[in-house]
């Protein structure tokens, strides 16, 4: 028997040398129990043992908590502590401990005034009380595993004294000791792990296999340093009777013996965990043997020399007299400074493609990618790594740039439609039922599947919700319960009443305007919406105030889930996630066994908010894996699950200053600082040691990424302290014929189409043909990049569908069009229908309601009585839910009156009263054919609506805009829409209008602009469309506010002027797309583009005056 410690700086060595120790020699006798920190290291170990020995069926893995719980039962003392069948006790681990703490504090804060500070913090909030319980549970669990002397004192009813005999933090100790003993006393059915372990150690008893569920066994502790002091000492005590083998990844030779050697450089900064374990294992009372085998690093690369310095503790903390020389072409350690998570993944993919191209023997499974939290990158990975293109038949094609991958350790429910749907439903109780939350639920695929909703149904719901002006709250009574006045305005029921009035199902007297819809399918769909929303409110809103037993909550929420969610047909992922949630329900019910059904509490019920938090925690902790771990493609994982697993090439994402090492929120009552802990298991020390393990685990290269610049402001950002420490160590111990920082640090451009990636004189590289085609515009001559055997650029399309609005938006903001249409990137904060949950307080709603058009229609026929029109407007606006008068909106009346007067003045000045103009919408692709073009072999279909045209029977038409300011003349920007409209009208052989006039209505009488066909409209339109297509590949920075000349120098001066103004608004200065692209610099203007756009378009609208 005995405790044997195996040291190595390489996990593979443990398998290569000692694989037979992991298997039982007696199939039906002694078991081998392998204790690991997490399931990922268990999977790796199982896979490696299978490769080495060909078998893995006899392997039994356990996590530390369950292993300790079953092993202490092998002692009579352990059995006696757990009690007999009439009075069984259970060990409280984290999940059960926080529930017991919650119930204990709930009773104590009501009946006991010992905790005034806690009482003031909680203030009757069950949610706050649960958060407090969660915080205290983490501390109590840590005390039990790492502060044995302190909890022994508390168990005796004495405050803990330090080595000098002083009582520190007396007040905090008093209430925590009181709370500790309230939970862990002889009359309660609960034990803490520290007491069990200490009592067993003091008993002097021997392990009896007949008493333990594990029976006769051998214990293997494998991997990293992850055990606390109490657990380590228990396993050492256990080794008197059974064999305990401890395989521990050890960074340096200084830890393999009994003599203390001070760690230097990186070891001194990152090795807190192994220092603590070594300190305990060197105590005279700790019986053990040691065996070690450390690999040598002989490749001569910077990475291997660094690992060799760590191994031999030979890295210096001051400038080395004879630094180790690094080859100028060394690429074993790279630090990549990149802007944003998406770019990190883009650069990562190109680096992996380069590795595969350089090493034909390299497998995707030889590559590991970790991040502090991989969930932050999962959507980027799924967007960048697959090279998916859509074939003409609609099927998905995977290109040769497609890289298979697996993602481990994504937070449970992070990307699961089923779980997201459940969590959204659980957020409704007690909420204000705003349109954003409801539309989010209505849009969930599993919710849609349950109610047989289609995408068309969803779009109709969005349109109807917006048209009915539903914002938040079910009705007035609901608003009162939320603490507001009881008005029905903008509520769901006020909108539903308008719908029911429109189909004559609700005939009660009402001042609401009926909402008319004649489509029978539409009526049925809206009726479905009414029933769904009312059902959600009826079933869920009031449960926020309920308290039930835990098992009752499980039954209720499981019923809600089955009522409102259903996996999408034939979607195995949804079904798997449904079963995963069911499994979490079972885990919560199993928790009741540890809680002894809360039988020692007067009230066993918990509020809904507490159960919701508990369920969310279980779901998040359950994790979610995509792909087959270590056997399918590149492995992505959060840092903790993948720590210490070796790969040939390791990439580390997200090493940002504010992210890594992680920081804990330390509450004011934390007592860990008063105890001299042998092992510091804080998150920060865990992260630092995990980084050291990454260095050891990277066999050929280690590449580190950090976000070096704020995407919007351009502010320089700092890397994690571990990167700074690493670079400092390298610069003190190594040298090269080039600057080390230049050799190691790569500052990547903002875009993947930057010419640097395709310049053979630059070390950056890309295999992206689409980005290459974009970069050609910058390079000037076609210099082929280094390519893997790729298909021709499959992203180029033979057909583009273009809407009228697309064309207008391109002219107004070409760089934004590029990002939106080509890159799928949206940086601005345009409010979508879902986000519009607030009542209208200003004039923005006027354009939406097209108030001017209503006034125009009346004014064309007759005089406009301003007071009567305004009264009618506000009355109708309130009835339709668009606007409600209040003290906050008093100024709106005056603005509306001014606008009505402006319309009246406009009609009089332009002799339009009594004419026969009517408002129409012209739909290309609907009542009118699309306009078809061919640009460089690409077929273009121009479709969409020409909205709010006023036409008469004599071939005239006009458009109107609103000018609320005091402009001296119509701006170039204001002329873009009417000019595009005129080009389309004049190019379409089905439209009869001969000219279009652009008017602007406002305080000032602006001169109108007339656009008349000169026979070149079709060619002008073709030229603009050709630039639109070119803009899809590379942004064309030609903006209305600079296009007053075709001289490039003039454009540069105007750009500089616009970007540096201090008063007024400039799109060039404010637009986030321009900031992202040009970062404060003046772009290069292509003279051909300038000539084409200016001469065909802007020349026609700059200073173009109309004749009255």
VONU-438506 format. One line per 3 residues: their letters; for each residue x, y, z of C-alpha. Coordinates in steps of 0.5 Angstrom, whole numbers. Layout:
A) X,Y,Z  ...
This chain:
XXX) 0,0,0  2,7,0  2,14,-3
XXX) 6,15,-9  7,21,-13  9,21,-20
XXX) 12,28,-23  13,29,-30  12,36,-34
XXX) 9,32,-40  2,28,-39  4,23,-45
XXX) 10,21,-41  5,18,-35  1,14,-41
XXX) 7,12,-44  11,9,-38  5,7,-33
XXX) -1,6,-37  -2,-1,-34  -3,2,-27
XXX) -10,4,-30  -12,-2,-31  -14,-8,-26
XXX) -11,-14,-25  -17,-18,-23  -23,-17,-27
XXX) -28,-19,-21  -23,-16,-15  -20,-10,-14
XXX) -23,-4,-18  -19,2,-20  -22,9,-19
XXX) -19,14,-23  -21,21,-20  -20,27,-25
XXX) -22,34,-24  -27,34,-30  -30,30,-36
XXX) -25,33,-41  -19,30,-38  -23,24,-37
XXX) -24,23,-44  -17,25,-46  -14,20,-41
XXX) -19,14,-44  -17,16,-51  -10,15,-50
XXX) -10,9,-46  -14,6,-51  -9,8,-56
XXX) -4,5,-52  -7,-1,-49  -13,-3,-54
XXX) -18,-3,-48  -21,2,-44  -28,-2,-41
XXX) -25,-3,-34  -24,5,-33  -28,8,-28
XXX) -28,16,-27  -30,19,-21  -30,27,-19
XXX) -27,29,-13  -33,30,-9  -37,23,-10
XXX) -30,20,-9  -29,23,-2  -36,21,0
XXX) -36,14,-2  -29,13,1  -30,16,8
XXX) -36,11,8  -31,5,8  -29,7,16
XXX) -34,6,22  -33,13,24  -35,15,17
XXX) -41,11,18  -43,13,25  -43,21,23
XXX) -48,19,17  -52,16,22  -57,10,22
XXX) -63,9,17  -68,13,22  -63,19,23
XXX) -59,19,16  -55,25,15  -52,28,9
XXX) -46,32,7  -47,39,4  -44,40,-2
XXX) -44,47,-6  -51,46,-9  -55,43,-3
XXX) -51,48,2  -54,54,-2  -61,52,-1
XXX) -60,50,6  -57,57,7  -63,60,4
XXX) -68,57,8  -64,58,15  -63,65,13
XXX) -70,66,11  -72,64,18  -66,67,22
XXX) -67,74,19  -75,73,21  -74,71,28
XXX) -67,73,30  -63,80,30  -56,77,31
XXX) -55,79,23  -57,86,22  -53,88,16
XXX) -55,82,13  -63,84,14  -61,91,11
XXX) -58,88,5  -64,83,4  -70,88,5
XXX) -75,82,4  -72,80,-3  -72,73,-4
XXX) -68,74,-10  -63,78,-6  -63,73,0
XXX) -61,67,-5  -55,71,-8  -53,72,-1
XXX) -54,65,0  -50,63,-6  -44,68,-4
XXX) -44,65,3  -44,58,1  -38,59,-4
XXX) -34,61,3  -37,56,7  -35,50,2
XXX) -28,53,2  -27,54,9  -29,46,10
XXX) -24,44,5  -18,49,6  -19,52,13
XXX) -19,46,17  -17,49,24  -22,55,23
XXX) -28,50,22  -25,46,28  -26,52,32
XXX) -32,54,30  -35,46,31  -33,47,39
XXX) -36,54,39  -30,58,39  -27,63,35
XXX) -21,62,31  -14,64,33  -8,65,29
XXX) -2,62,30  0,68,35  -6,67,39
XXX) -10,73,36  -18,73,34  -18,77,27
XXX) -25,80,24  -29,78,31  -35,81,28
XXX) -35,77,22  -33,71,25  -38,71,30
XXX) -44,71,25  -41,66,21  -40,61,26
XXX) -47,62,29  -49,61,22  -45,55,21
XXX) -47,52,28  -54,53,26  -53,49,20
XXX) -48,44,22  -51,41,29  -53,35,32
XXX) -60,36,31  -60,38,24  -59,32,18
XXX) -53,36,15  -45,35,15  -40,39,12
XXX) -34,35,9  -29,38,13  -31,35,20
XXX) -32,28,16  -25,28,14  -22,30,20
XXX) -26,26,25  -24,20,20  -17,22,21
XXX) -17,23,28  -20,16,29  -14,12,27
XXX) -19,7,24  -17,2,18  -21,2,11
XXX) -26,-3,11  -28,-5,3  -34,-8,6
XXX) -37,-1,8  -35,3,2  -39,3,-5
XXX) -32,2,-8  -31,-4,-4  -23,-6,-5
XXX) -20,-1,-10  -14,2,-12  -14,10,-12
XXX) -11,14,-18  -11,22,-18  -10,24,-24
XXX) -8,31,-28  -7,38,-25  -7,40,-18
XXX) -14,41,-16  -15,38,-9  -16,42,-3
XXX) -12,41,4  -17,37,7  -18,32,1
XXX) -10,31,0  -9,29,7  -15,25,7
XXX) -12,21,1  -6,20,4  -9,17,11
XXX) -13,13,6  -6,10,3  -5,6,9
XXX) -10,1,7  -10,2,0  -6,4,-6
XXX) -6,11,-8  -2,14,-14  -2,21,-15
XXX) 0,23,-22  1,30,-23  3,35,-28
XXX) 9,38,-25  13,44,-29  20,44,-26
XXX) 25,39,-23  25,43,-16  18,40,-14
XXX) 20,33,-15  24,32,-8  24,34,-1
XXX) 28,40,-1  25,47,-2  28,51,-8
XXX) 25,58,-9  22,58,-16  24,64,-20
XXX) 21,68,-26  15,65,-29  15,60,-24
XXX) 15,64,-18  9,68,-21  5,62,-24
XXX) 6,56,-20  2,58,-13  -2,51,-14
XXX) 4,47,-15  7,50,-9  2,49,-4
XXX) 1,42,-6  9,41,-5  9,44,1
XXX) 3,39,4  7,33,1  13,35,4
XXX) 11,35,11  14,30,16  7,27,17
XXX) 6,26,10  8,19,8  9,18,1
XXX) 14,16,-5  16,20,-11  18,18,-18
XXX) 19,23,-23  21,23,-31  22,30,-34
XXX) 22,30,-42  28,34,-45  27,40,-50
XXX) 32,39,-55  29,43,-61  32,49,-60
XXX) 26,53,-61  24,59,-57  18,55,-54
XXX) 22,49,-52  28,53,-49  23,57,-45
XXX) 20,50,-42  27,48,-41  28,54,-37
XXX) 22,53,-33  24,45,-32  31,47,-29
XXX) 28,54,-26  34,57,-30  30,63,-32
XXX) 33,69,-30  29,75,-27  34,80,-29
XXX) 38,81,-36  42,75,-37  49,76,-39
XXX) 49,71,-44  42,71,-47  40,65,-51
XXX) 40,66,-58  33,65,-62  33,64,-69
XXX) 30,70,-73  25,65,-77  22,62,-70
XXX) 15,62,-70  14,57,-64  11,63,-60
XXX) 7,68,-63  3,74,-59  -3,77,-64
XXX) -6,84,-63  -13,84,-66  -19,88,-66
XXX) -25,84,-64  -27,77,-63  -29,76,-70
XXX) -23,78,-73  -19,73,-67  -23,67,-70
XXX) -21,70,-78  -14,70,-76  -14,64,-72
XXX) -17,60,-78  -12,63,-83  -6,60,-78
XXX) -9,53,-78  -10,53,-86  -2,55,-86
XXX) 0,50,-81  -4,44,-85  -1,47,-91
XXX) 6,47,-88  6,40,-85  2,35,-89
XXX) 2,30,-83  -1,35,-78  -8,32,-76
XXX) -14,37,-74  -14,33,-68  -7,36,-66
XXX) -10,43,-65  -13,46,-59  -16,52,-58
XXX) -18,55,-51  -21,61,-49  -22,64,-41
XXX) -30,63,-44  -31,59,-50  -38,61,-50
XXX) -36,68,-52  -33,66,-59  -38,60,-61
XXX) -42,64,-65  -36,67,-69  -33,60,-69
XXX) -40,57,-73  -40,64,-77  -32,63,-80
XXX) -30,56,-79  -35,53,-84  -34,54,-91
XXX) -41,53,-93  -44,56,-100  -51,55,-103
XXX) -52,51,-109  -57,52,-114  -62,47,-112
XXX) -61,50,-105  -57,45,-102  -51,46,-97
XXX) -44,45,-100  -38,45,-96  -32,48,-99
XXX) -24,46,-98  -23,52,-93  -28,48,-89
XXX) -25,46,-82  -29,41,-78  -29,43,-71
XXX) -32,41,-64  -33,46,-58  -33,43,-51
XXX) -35,47,-45  -40,52,-48  -45,54,-42
XXX) -51,50,-42  -57,53,-46  -52,58,-50
XXX) -54,56,-57  -60,52,-56  -67,54,-58
XXX) -70,50,-54  -67,52,-47  -67,59,-50
XXX) -74,58,-50  -75,55,-43  -71,61,-40
XXX) -75,66,-44  -82,63,-41  -79,63,-34
XXX) -77,71,-35  -84,73,-36  -87,72,-29
XXX) -88,78,-26  -85,82,-32  -88,88,-36
XXX) -90,83,-42  -87,88,-47  -87,87,-54
XXX) -79,85,-54  -80,79,-49  -86,77,-53
XXX) -83,77,-60  -77,74,-57  -82,68,-55
XXX) -86,68,-61  -80,68,-65  -77,62,-62
XXX) -77,56,-67  -79,51,-61  -85,55,-59
XXX) -87,56,-67  -86,48,-67  -91,47,-61
XXX) -96,52,-64  -95,51,-72  -93,58,-73
XXX) -89,59,-79  -84,65,-81  -90,68,-85
XXX) -94,68,-78  -88,71,-75  -87,77,-80
XXX) -95,78,-79  -95,78,-72  -89,83,-72
XXX) -93,87,-77  -100,87,-73  -96,89,-66
XXX) -93,95,-69  -99,97,-73  -103,96,-67
XXX) -98,100,-63  -98,95,-57  -92,97,-53
XXX) -92,93,-46  -97,91,-40  -103,86,-42
XXX) -108,92,-39  -109,97,-34  -110,93,-28
XXX) -103,89,-30  -100,96,-30  -103,98,-23
XXX) -100,91,-21  -93,94,-23  -94,100,-20
XXX) -96,105,-26  -103,108,-27  -108,104,-30
XXX) -109,107,-37  -110,101,-43  -106,106,-48
XXX) -101,101,-52  -103,95,-48  -104,88,-51
XXX) -111,88,-49  -112,95,-52  -109,93,-59
XXX) -113,86,-59  -120,90,-58  -118,94,-64
XXX) -117,88,-68  -124,85,-65  -128,91,-67
XXX) -125,91,-74  -128,84,-74  -134,86,-71
XXX) -133,81,-65  -133,86,-60  -139,91,-60
XXX) -138,94,-54  -138,102,-54  -131,104,-55
XXX) -127,110,-57  -122,106,-60  -121,106,-68
XXX) -123,99,-71  -117,95,-74  -119,93,-81
XXX) -117,86,-84  -120,83,-89  -116,77,-90
XXX) -119,71,-87  -112,67,-86  -110,74,-83
XXX) -116,74,-78  -114,67,-76  -107,68,-75
XXX) -108,74,-71  -114,71,-67  -108,65,-65
XXX) -104,71,-63  -109,74,-58  -110,67,-55
XXX) -103,65,-54  -101,72,-51  -107,71,-46
XXX) -105,64,-45  -98,66,-43  -101,72,-38
XXX) -106,67,-35  -101,61,-34  -94,65,-32
XXX) -95,72,-30  -98,71,-23  -93,65,-21
XXX) -88,70,-19  -91,71,-12  -92,64,-11
XXX) -88,59,-6  -88,51,-7  -84,45,-5
XXX) -78,44,-10  -81,38,-13  -88,42,-14
XXX) -84,47,-18  -80,41,-22  -87,38,-24
XXX) -90,45,-25  -84,48,-30  -84,41,-33
XXX) -91,42,-35  -90,49,-38  -84,47,-42
XXX) -89,41,-45  -94,46,-46  -91,51,-50
XXX) -84,48,-53  -83,42,-58  -77,40,-61
XXX) -77,42,-69  -79,36,-73  -73,32,-74
XXX) -68,36,-71  -64,32,-66  -60,37,-63
XXX) -67,40,-60  -69,33,-58  -62,32,-54
XXX) -63,39,-51  -70,37,-49  -68,31,-45
XXX) -62,35,-42  -67,39,-39  -71,33,-36
XXX) -64,31,-34  -63,37,-30  -70,36,-27
XXX) -68,30,-24  -62,32,-22  -66,38,-18
XXX) -70,32,-15  -64,28,-13  -62,34,-9
XXX) -68,33,-5  -64,27,-2  -58,31,0
XXX) -63,36,3  -67,31,7  -73,34,4
XXX) -72,40,8  -75,37,13  -72,40,19
XXX) -75,47,17  -82,49,19  -83,52,12
XXX) -80,47,6  -83,52,0  -78,56,-4
XXX) -81,62,-8  -81,62,-16  -75,67,-17
XXX) -71,62,-12  -73,56,-16  -72,60,-23
XXX) -64,62,-21  -63,54,-19  -66,51,-25
XXX) -62,56,-29  -55,55,-25  -56,47,-27
XXX) -57,48,-34  -51,53,-35  -47,48,-31
XXX) -49,42,-35  -45,45,-41  -46,43,-48
XXX) -41,40,-53  -41,40,-60  -38,35,-64
XXX) -34,29,-62  -29,31,-57  -21,30,-59
XXX) -24,26,-65  -27,30,-70  -23,37,-72
XXX) -20,42,-68  -22,42,-61  -25,49,-58
XXX) -26,49,-50  -26,54,-44  -19,54,-41
XXX) -21,50,-35  -24,44,-38  -18,43,-43
XXX) -12,45,-38  -6,40,-38  -9,37,-44
XXX) -3,36,-49  -3,39,-57  2,40,-62
XXX) -1,47,-63  -5,51,-58  -8,57,-59
XXX) -11,62,-53  -16,67,-55  -18,73,-51
XXX) -12,74,-46  -15,81,-45  -13,85,-39
XXX) -20,85,-36  -21,78,-37  -15,74,-35
XXX) -13,72,-30  -20,72,-27  -22,76,-21
XXX) -27,74,-16  -32,79,-13  -29,78,-5
XXX) -35,80,-1  -33,84,5  -34,78,10
XXX) -30,74,7  -25,71,12  -20,67,8
XXX) -15,72,9  -14,71,16  -13,63,15
XXX) -6,61,13  -8,57,7  -3,52,5
XXX) -6,52,-2  -9,58,-5  -15,55,-10
XXX) -17,62,-12  -20,63,-19  -14,68,-20
XXX) -9,63,-18  -12,57,-22  -12,61,-28
XXX) -5,63,-27  -3,56,-26  -7,54,-32
XXX) -3,58,-37  3,55,-34  0,48,-36
XXX) -1,51,-43  6,53,-44  8,46,-42
XXX) 2,42,-46  4,46,-53  9,41,-56
XXX) 11,45,-62  7,52,-62  4,57,-57
XXX) 0,63,-60  -4,68,-56  -9,73,-58
XXX) -12,79,-55  -16,85,-56  -11,91,-57
XXX) -16,96,-60  -23,98,-58  -27,97,-65
XXX) -31,104,-64  -27,109,-61  -20,106,-63
XXX) -17,106,-56  -11,102,-55  -12,96,-50
XXX) -7,92,-46  -6,85,-46  -7,80,-40
XXX) -2,81,-35  1,74,-36  2,76,-43
XXX) 6,82,-40  10,77,-36  11,72,-41
XXX) 14,78,-46  18,81,-40  21,74,-39
XXX) 23,72,-46  26,79,-47  31,78,-40
XXX) 33,71,-42  33,71,-50  36,75,-56
XXX) 36,75,-63  38,79,-69  32,82,-70
XXX) 28,85,-64  24,80,-60  18,84,-60
XXX) 18,85,-67  19,77,-68  14,75,-63
XXX) 8,80,-63  4,81,-69  -1,87,-70
XXX) -6,85,-75  -10,89,-79  -17,91,-78
XXX) -20,87,-84  -18,81,-87  -18,84,-94
XXX) -12,88,-92  -6,88,-97  -1,86,-92
XXX) -4,79,-92  -3,78,-100  4,81,-100
XXX) 10,76,-100  14,81,-97  10,81,-91
XXX) 9,75,-86  2,75,-85  -2,70,-90
XXX) -9,69,-92  -12,63,-96  -19,67,-97
XXX) -20,68,-104  -26,73,-103  -21,77,-99
XXX) -16,77,-104  -20,79,-109  -22,85,-105
XXX) -15,87,-103  -13,87,-111  -16,94,-111
XXX) -11,96,-106  -5,92,-109  -5,95,-116
XXX) -2,88,-119  -5,81,-118  0,77,-114
XXX) -3,71,-112  -3,69,-105  0,62,-102
XXX) -6,58,-103  -8,51,-101  -11,47,-107
XXX) -18,51,-107  -24,52,-111  -25,58,-115
XXX) -28,64,-112  -35,60,-110  -37,67,-107
XXX) -38,71,-113  -45,70,-115  -48,70,-122
XXX) -54,74,-120  -56,80,-115  -63,82,-113
XXX) -63,89,-111  -68,94,-108  -70,101,-110
XXX) -68,102,-102  -62,99,-103  -59,103,-108
XXX) -61,110,-104  -58,107,-98  -52,106,-102
XXX) -51,113,-105  -53,116,-98  -48,111,-94
XXX) -43,106,-99  -39,104,-93  -45,102,-89
XXX) -48,98,-95  -41,94,-96  -41,92,-88
XXX) -49,90,-88  -49,87,-95  -42,84,-96
XXX) -40,82,-89  -47,82,-85  -44,87,-80
XXX) -49,92,-76  -45,97,-72  -51,102,-71
XXX) -56,102,-66  -62,102,-71  -68,101,-67
XXX) -72,95,-69  -80,93,-69  -78,89,-63
XXX) -74,94,-59  -79,99,-60  -82,98,-53
XXX) -83,106,-51  -89,110,-52  -88,116,-57
XXX) -86,123,-53  -84,127,-60  -85,128,-67
XXX) -81,122,-69  -88,118,-70  -90,123,-75
XXX) -86,120,-81  -89,113,-79  -96,115,-79
XXX) -95,119,-85  -99,125,-82  -96,130,-88
XXX) -100,125,-93  -106,125,-90  -106,133,-89
XXX) -104,133,-96  -110,129,-99  -114,134,-95
XXX) -111,140,-97  -111,138,-105  -118,138,-105
XXX) -120,144,-100  -117,149,-95  -114,146,-89
XXX) -117,148,-82  -111,148,-78  -115,147,-71
XXX) -120,142,-73  -114,138,-77  -110,138,-71
XXX) -115,136,-66  -117,130,-71  -110,128,-71
XXX) -109,128,-64  -116,124,-63  -114,119,-68
XXX) -107,118,-66  -109,116,-59  -115,112,-61
XXX) -110,108,-65  -105,108,-60  -99,112,-63
XXX) -99,118,-59  -102,120,-52  -102,127,-50
XXX) -99,129,-43  -95,134,-39  -89,131,-43
XXX) -91,132,-50  -94,139,-49  -89,142,-55
XXX) -92,137,-60  -98,141,-61  -95,147,-63
XXX) -90,143,-68  -96,139,-71  -99,146,-72
XXX) -93,149,-75  -93,143,-80  -100,143,-82
XXX) -99,151,-83  -93,149,-88  -97,144,-92
XXX) -102,149,-93  -97,154,-95  -93,149,-99
XXX) -100,148,-103  -102,155,-104  -95,157,-107
XXX) -94,151,-112  -101,152,-114  -103,145,-112
XXX) -110,146,-109  -116,143,-113  -111,139,-118
XXX) -112,132,-119  -106,129,-116  -106,122,-112
XXX) -102,119,-108  -99,112,-110  -94,107,-109
XXX) -90,104,-115  -88,96,-114  -82,94,-118
XXX) -83,86,-118  -91,87,-117  -95,91,-121
XXX) -89,93,-125  -84,89,-128  -77,89,-125
XXX) -71,93,-129  -66,88,-131  -59,90,-132
XXX) -52,86,-134  -46,89,-130  -40,85,-132
XXX) -43,78,-133  -47,79,-127  -55,79,-128
XXX) -58,85,-123  -66,85,-122  -68,92,-119
XXX) -74,91,-115  -78,94,-109  -83,100,-108
XXX) -83,107,-110  -86,110,-104  -91,116,-104
XXX) -91,119,-111  -96,124,-112  -98,123,-120
XXX) -104,126,-124  -107,124,-131  -102,129,-135
XXX) -95,125,-134  -93,130,-128  -91,127,-121
XXX) -88,129,-115  -85,127,-108  -85,131,-102
XXX) -80,131,-96  -80,135,-89  -75,140,-87
XXX) -76,142,-80  -70,146,-79  -68,153,-83
XXX) -64,150,-89  -63,156,-95  -64,150,-100
XXX) -66,143,-101  -59,139,-99  -56,134,-104
XXX) -58,129,-99  -65,131,-100  -65,130,-107
XXX) -62,123,-108  -69,119,-107  -73,124,-112
XXX) -67,123,-117  -67,115,-116  -74,115,-117
XXX) -74,120,-123  -69,115,-126  -73,109,-125
XXX) -79,112,-128  -76,115,-134  -72,108,-135
XXX) -79,104,-134  -83,103,-141  -89,102,-137
XXX) -89,108,-133  -92,114,-136  -90,120,-132
XXX) -85,125,-136  -82,129,-130  -81,129,-123
XXX) -81,135,-118  -78,134,-111  -81,139,-106
XXX) -79,140,-99  -84,142,-94  -82,146,-88
XXX) -81,153,-84  -78,156,-90  -80,155,-97
XXX) -75,152,-101  -75,152,-108  -77,145,-112
XXX) -72,141,-116  -75,138,-123  -72,132,-126
XXX) -74,131,-133  -71,125,-138  -66,127,-142
XXX) -65,120,-146  -60,118,-141  -63,115,-135
XXX) -62,108,-136  -55,109,-137  -54,113,-131
XXX) -58,108,-127  -53,102,-130  -47,106,-128
XXX) -50,107,-121  -51,100,-120  -45,98,-123
XXX) -42,102,-117  -46,99,-112  -44,92,-115
XXX) -37,94,-114  -38,97,-107  -40,90,-105
XXX) -33,88,-106  -29,94,-103  -32,100,-100
XXX) -33,106,-104  -32,112,-100  -36,117,-104
XXX) -41,121,-99  -46,126,-101  -43,131,-96
XXX) -36,131,-100  -39,130,-107  -39,137,-110
XXX) -33,136,-115  -30,131,-119  -23,133,-117
XXX) -20,128,-112  -16,134,-108  -22,137,-107
XXX) -26,131,-104  -20,130,-99  -20,137,-97
XXX) -28,136,-96  -27,129,-92  -22,132,-88
XXX) -26,138,-86  -32,134,-85  -29,129,-80
XXX) -26,135,-76  -32,139,-75  -34,141,-68
XXX) -41,144,-69  -46,141,-73  -47,134,-75
XXX) -43,130,-80  -44,123,-82  -37,122,-84
XXX) -35,124,-77  -40,120,-73  -41,114,-77
XXX) -39,108,-74  -37,104,-80  -33,110,-83
XXX) -29,110,-76  -28,102,-77  -26,102,-84
XXX) -21,109,-84  -19,110,-77  -19,117,-77
XXX) -15,117,-84  -17,120,-91  -19,114,-96
XXX) -16,114,-103  -21,116,-108  -21,112,-114
XXX) -21,117,-120  -25,113,-125  -31,112,-119
XXX) -31,119,-118  -32,121,-125  -37,116,-126
XXX) -41,118,-120  -40,125,-120  -42,126,-128
XXX) -47,121,-128  -51,123,-121  -48,128,-117
XXX) -47,133,-123  -55,133,-124  -57,135,-117
XXX) -51,139,-114  -54,146,-115  -60,144,-120
XXX) -65,149,-119  -72,149,-122  -76,153,-125
X) -83,155,-122
